[in-house]
Amino acid sequence: MTRPAKPRERGARVPVPSPIDRWREAAAIRDEWLTEALSTRPADRSAAETAIGGLYSLVGREPPDFVWVDSPAAALNALPPDPPPRPNGDFLRTDPGGWPVALLLANLVSDLRAGLDARRRQPRRGWWQRPADDSAPEDLLADGEELPDVLQWAFRDPLRASVLDSLRNHIRAVLGNERGDLPWSGQHDAHWVAEFDVHRRLGMARYRGPDEAQLDLWATLARSCGWWWPYEEVCVVSERPAEIHAEPEPGRPDGEVRLHNPDGPALRYRDDWALYFWNGTRVPAWVVTDPDPARVAAEPNIEVRRCAIEKIGWEAYIERGGLRLLAAAPDPGNPGCELRLYEQPGTGPASFANILLAVNGSVERDGRRRRYGLNVPSFLDDPVAAAAWSYGLDAAQYATLVRRT
């Protein structure tokens, strides 16, 4: 028979977790929310519809009918034919009772976030004030940094970079929004939901009951579906992706990831709507599926060109592209490595016709130094001068560097 637990003595203190213990719990919560943002599980349609219906009720509207689609792109073909009115200054001065439900929800969540912010400790230092030595969060806390600051640097910022910058903003850019719709991002709203969730789970905030209940609805949506478009009588909801391929962001110690797939789309939905990424840079499909020196030469975007060349490989690109070696020299800013300056064929008098091939001054996580190319002005025929130009220096100044990055 199990002995009953001994009752706690009156007045006995409950142990308070240390800041380091709280941070370790926060790191697990951060990873949990990142997993939700990158989830490829089928949507939990029942949970999503219940949560959306709850939000409609909060703005005084009846739950809508639901139309489910396989991707955000497919949603654009399922939207009601009439776009919502533009929320300009004149319209916002009208009676909110006549506002479209999407605008009411935007106003609702704006008030929610302001209310939640008021109930939690704010960081004292800005995101740009994190110590530059990439110290682990535990070390920052041991050195006297405040937990709210560490949460900003090692919880909020990595999630924003991984979800908002690496995922949501790219999808939004590709979809466009000529109609002026106000969609929500479901799982790709995880970054802001997580920021408020971690404070309550660590006991660092006590939210008002109605605010906490509404936060739960947004959290349910981030855990159950993809993007969604609210309208008066119908809500169009997208499934989650079928594939997401991500890799750790080099040099970022706090779990930040970027999209990358060297063999196919990094983001693919169930109807095969897809986006391609190379080390976090969104690229046309040909960069991954059929890179070719001729396409590289015709590509106006320098970042897309760089990614395509990295996919081909610098040695193969130089050989297949017919680049002519102009000069080579030891790299004064990177002892033991060489600078090689090439002329691209067929570029004529273009101002950035030459490519400087160099070796990265810093070591990657796998211990190697990455080779990379820089487009440099065609009037530079000395590789050291070309490297110096990329740093805003002259050749003599560059030669005095101990080691460049």
N, C-alpha and C positions, 0 to 999 in steps of 0.2 A: 504494500500500500504506500502511495506517495505521501510523504510528510508535507502538511500544508506549509506554505511559505510563512516565515516569521514576519509579522507586521512591522513596518518601519516605525521606529520610535518617533514620538511627536517632537518636532523641532529638528529632526535629522536633516542634514543638507544633502540635496541631490548633487552629485558631482557635475561640475560645469566643464564641458569639453574645452580643451585648449584650442587656440587659434589654428594650430597645425592639424589637430584632429578634425576640426571643422573644415579646413581646406581639403583634407583627404576625402571627406564626404562630398564636398563640392565638386571635386574632380570626377568622382563617380557619377554625380548628377549631370555634369557637363557631357561626359561620354554617353550617358543614357539618352540625353536629348539629341546629341549628334547622330546616334544610331537611328532615332526616329526621323530625323531630317533626311537621312540617306536610305530610309527603308524602301524596299521593293516588294513588300508584302501587298497582297490585294487589299483594297480599302475595306474597312469595317463600315459598311454602308449604314447599318442600323444605328451605330454610335454616332456617325457623322450627321445623319438626318435628325436625330434627336437633339444634338448640340446646336445645329443650325436653327431648328425649330425653337429652341430655347432662346437664342439670340433674337430671332424675329419677335418673340413674345416680349422681350425686354424693350423693344422699340414700338410696341403696341400694334404689331401686325400678326396676322394669322400665319401658321406654318405653311410654306409653299409646297407645290408639287415639285418632285425632283426628277431631273434628267441627268443620267450618268453617262459620261463619255470616257474614252480611253486615253485622252491626252489633253493638255491645255490647248493645243492647236485645234483639235477636234471641237473643243468647246466654242470656238469662235463661229463655227458653222451652226451651232445650236442655240445661239443667243436670240432673244426676241428681236424682231426687225427694227423696232424703234429704239434708238440710243437714248440714254438718260439725259436730262438737261444738264448743261455745264454748270458746275457749282461756282459761279462767279459772284462778285460782291452783291449785285442786285438780287440775285436768286437767294443768297444766304440771308438776306434781310426779310424774306417772306416767312410766313407761318410754317414752322417745322412740320406741322401736321400734313403739309402738302409735299414734303420732301420725298424723293425716292428712297426705298428701303436701304439701298447701298450707301447713300449719304448719311442716313440715320445711324447705320452701323459704324461708319467711319467716325461720326461724332461720339457715339457710344464708347468706342475703344479709346478715343483720345481722352475722354474724361476718365475712363478706367485707368489708363496708364498714369495720368496725373495724380489720381487718388492713391494708386499703389506706390508711386514714387514718394509721396508725402509721408508714407508710413514705414519707410526703411532708411537705414543709415546710408548717406551718400558718401562716395569717395572724396577724400580731401585733395587728391592730386589727379591731374589729367592723364589721359591715356598716353600722352607723349612724355610723361615724366617717369616712366618705368626705368629703373637702373639699366644701363646699357650693357651690362655684362651677362645678360641672359641667365641670371641666377634662377634656380628652381624656386617655386613658390614657398616651399618649406624654409629655404634659406632666407628669402626675403622677410618672412614672418619672424624668423629667429633674429634677424638683424633689426627688428623693430618696426617694419612696415605694418600698416593697419590692414586688417582683413578686408574691409570694403575696397581698399585700393588694389589688393592682390586679386580679389574677385573681378575687378574691372579688367586688370591686365591679363589674367590667366584663365578667366571663365568667360566674361562677356566678349572681349575682343576676339579670341579664337573662334567662338561660335558665330559672331557676326561675319568674320572673314570666311569661314567655311560654308555658311548657309546663305547669308545675305549677299556677299560679294561673289562667291564662287558659283552659286546656284540661282538664287531668286532673281538677281539683277540681270543675269544672262537670259533667263527664260522671258522675263518681262521685255527685254530689249528686242528679242526675236519676234515675240508676239506683236509688239507695237500696241498702240491704243488710240487710233484715230477717232473712235466713237466716243471716247471719254468714259468708258466703263470703269467701275471700281471693284476689281476682283480681289479676293483674299487668297493666301498662298498655302493654306492647310499645313502640311508638314514643313513647308519652307517658311512658316512663321515661327518655327521652333526657337529661333535665337532670342526673340523678345519675350516669349512665354517663359523660357528657361530662366531668364534674368530675374523675373519676379518669383518664379517657383523656388529657386535656390535659396532666396532669403527667407521664405516662410519655412522651408524644410530644415534649414539650419537654426531656426528659432531667432533669426535676426530681424524679423518683421512680423507684425500682427495686423493683418488686413481687416477692414470692415467686412462683416458678413456678406452683404450684397456684392462687394467687389471680389471677394474670394470665390463666391459662387460663379460669378461671370468669368473669372480667370480659369476656373475649372472647365467651362465650356470651350474656351479657346484652346486649353491644353488638350481636351478631348479631340478637337479638330486636328491639332498638330500631330496627334497619335493615330489618326484614323483615315485621313483622306489626303488627296492632292489639292490642287487649286479649285476655287469655287467662285461663281458669279451670282450674286443675289439680285433678284428682281421681285416685283410685287407679288406675282402669283406663281412664279417658277424660280427654281434655283438650279443652275447648271454646275455639276460637280465632276471633277476629273479624278480618274484613278491615279494611284501612285505609279512611278516609273516601273518598268520591267527590269531595267538594268541601271545601275550607277557604279561607275568605276572611279575610285579616288585614291590618292596617294598622300603620304605625309608631306607637308610643306617643308622643304629643306630650311634648316636654321631656325625653325619655330618650335620651341620645346613644349608647348602647351596643347598638343593634340590637334593643331590646325591641319586641315587637309585641303587639297585642291583636286579638281577633276583632271583625269588623265587616262587615256587608253591608247596604246600604240597600235592596236590591231582592229579598232572599230569605234563605234560611237561610245562616248563616255557617259552619255545620258540617253536612254532609249525608253520610249513608252510602248504600251501594248499594241498600238496601231502602227508601230515602227517610225513614228515621228521621233527624230533624234537630233542631238547636238554632239559635235566632235570637239575634243579638247586635247591639247598637247601641253603637259606640265602647267595646267591651269589657264592657258590661253585658248580662247574659243577660236577655232579655225574652220575653214571650209572642209568638206569631206575629203577632197582630193589630197589634202596634206597628209592624211592618215592612210587612205586607201590606194592612192596612185600618185605619189610625189614624183615630180619630173623637173629637171633643170630648166626646161623651156617655160614651164608654168611658174617656176620660181622667178625667172627673169621678168615675166610679165606681171607679176603680182605687185600692186602699188603699196601694200601694207607691209612695213618693215618687220613687224612682229610675226606676221604670217609667213613671210619669207624665211625668217630665222627658224621657225618651227619646222617648216618643210625641209630645210637644209639639215637640221638635226635629225629628222626622220630618215633622210637619205644617208646621212653620215658625211662628215666633212671630207674624208679622203675620197669617197665615192663621188661626192658632188664636184670636187675639184677635177677629178678625172673625167666624169661624164659631161660636166659643164664646160670643159675646155678652158678653164681659168689659167692665165699665164702668170707665172711667178715673176714678180718685179724685183724683189729683194728679200733677204732674210738676215736676221741679226739676233744675238743673244738679248734676252729681255732684262734690262737693268732692274726693273721693278719686280721681277720674279726669277731669282737666280736658279740656274739649271734648266730654264725653259727658253723656247725660241719664239720670236715674232716672225711671221711670214706675211708678206704683202702681195696680194694678187690683183690682177686686172681682170674684170669680167668682160667676156667678149660681147660684141654687139651693143654695148652701152653708149658708144659714141662719146660726145662731149658732156655726158651727164655729170652733175656736180659731185655725186657720191657714187662714182663708178668703181672704186676700188674696195677690196675687202681685206681687212687685217685679221689674220687668224692668230689667236692667242690662247694661252692656257690660264684658267682661273687661278687667282692667287690664293683662294681659300679652298679647303678640302671638303668634298662632299661627304655625306654620311657613310658611304661605302669606302671611304679612304682615297678615292681617286680625285684627280683634278679635271674638271670638265673643260673641253676645248670649245671655244666659241668664236664667232666672227662678228666683226663690226664693219658697217659701211662707213667709209671715210672719204674725204674729198679727193678728187682725182689729181689735184696738184701736189699731193703728198706722195713722194716716191721713196721715202725712207721709212722703214717700219717703226723705228724708235720715235721719229717725229709724229707718225700716225698714232702711236699709242699715247704719246704725250698730248696730242690734240684732243683725244677722247676724254682726258682729265682736265682740259683747259690749261695745260702747261706747255712750255716749250721743251725741246729735246734735252737741253742741259738740266732743266729742273727735274724732268722725269728720271734722268739718270741718277739723281741723288736719293730716290725713294729707297727705303729699306726693304719694304715689300708692299706691293699694292694689293687691293682686295679683288 
